[in-house]
Amino acid sequence: MKKLLDRIPARLKNRYVAASLGLLCWIAFFDRNDAWTTFKNRRELARMNEQKEYYATEIKLTREHLHELSSDKELLEKFARERYYMKRDNEDIFVLVPESKR
């Protein structure tokens, strides 16, 4: 046992250094917020920030389209006819569906 203790450097024999190393290892590997969990959380945060930017641009575009539709009656009618198949009383609507390949 004495040979093993003699092989340990003098700096590591100091109880404060040993306690600090033990605490560092505990925090890095065994704590609830260990290094791996912190890495995953940062990656998830980066992904969510990208999604936030994407949705912010989509909201901006949707608001622009809404403003255009609410300000122009002809554009609103065109949108309603194309999107929701609305029609006037004297019109017929024909919906063309592409054939599925077998």
C-alpha positions, 0 to 999 in steps of 0.5 A: 500500500505504501508503494501505491501511495508513493506513486501518487504525486504530492499535489494530489495528496493534498486533501483540498485538491483531492476534494476539488477533483472529486467535486469536479468529477461529481459535477461533470459526470454524476450530477443531474445537470452533468456535461452530457445533459448540458450539451443536449440542452444547448443543442435543443435550445439552438434548434428551438431558436431556429424554429422561433426565427422560422415561425416569426418569418411565417407570422410576418408573411401571414400578416402581410397576406391577411392585410392584402386580403382585407384591403382588396376585395377582388383578391379576397374573392379570388382567394375564396374561390381557389381555396374554399371552392366558393362560387356564385349562384349561377356558376358550377365548379369542377374540381380536377383530381390527378389520377393516382399511379398504380 
